[in-house]
Amino acid sequence: MADRHKHAALAGIAGRTATIATAEADREREIARALHHGAPWSEIAGALGVTAQSAHRRFRWLRYDPVTRRSWQERPLPLR
């Protein structure tokens, strides 16, 4: 009986983890879309409930393609 409860709990963890990953990807796409359409960091930060500096630090590499509606992180190439 304990095994059944343990497996149910583990399945619940896996399901919640997948839900969180999907929600985070959706949030990043919306942030990238807002940036693409000219939203300032202060407004994005307000929607996130954080400071503009922390929003910028975390999401500054996000890019958005309005044709494909996809977002991605585009970090600069390392300097050598």
Solvent accessible surface area in square Angstrom, and as a share of the most:
residue,aa,sasa,rsa
1,M,167,0.75
2,A,80,0.62
3,D,88,0.45
4,R,149,0.54
5,H,106,0.47
6,K,107,0.45
7,H,107,0.48
8,A,65,0.50
9,A,59,0.45
10,L,94,0.47
11,A,68,0.53
12,G,32,0.30
13,I,106,0.54
14,A,65,0.50
15,G,36,0.35
16,R,168,0.61
17,T,82,0.47
18,A,60,0.47
19,T,88,0.51
20,I,99,0.50
21,A,58,0.45
22,T,80,0.47
23,A,56,0.44
24,E,76,0.34
25,A,55,0.43
26,D,56,0.29
27,R,86,0.31
28,E,47,0.21
29,R,81,0.30
30,E,77,0.34
31,I,10,0.05
32,A,1,0.01
33,R,106,0.39
34,A,35,0.27
35,L,43,0.21
36,H,91,0.41
37,H,126,0.56
38,G,60,0.57
39,A,27,0.21
40,P,66,0.42
41,W,57,0.20
42,S,73,0.47
43,E,113,0.51
44,I,10,0.05
45,A,3,0.02
46,G,58,0.56
47,A,94,0.73
48,L,49,0.24
49,G,68,0.65
50,V,73,0.42
51,T,89,0.52
52,A,40,0.31
53,Q,127,0.56
54,S,38,0.24
55,A,1,0.01
56,H,77,0.35
57,R,136,0.50
58,R,143,0.52
59,F,8,0.04
60,R,82,0.30
61,W,49,0.17
62,L,5,0.03
63,R,92,0.33
64,Y,23,0.09
65,D,42,0.22
66,P,63,0.40
67,V,133,0.77
68,T,76,0.44
69,R,176,0.64
70,R,166,0.61
71,S,36,0.23
72,W,110,0.39
73,Q,85,0.38
74,E,88,0.40
75,R,151,0.55
76,P,89,0.56
77,L,157,0.78
78,P,99,0.63
79,L,177,0.88
80,R,266,0.97
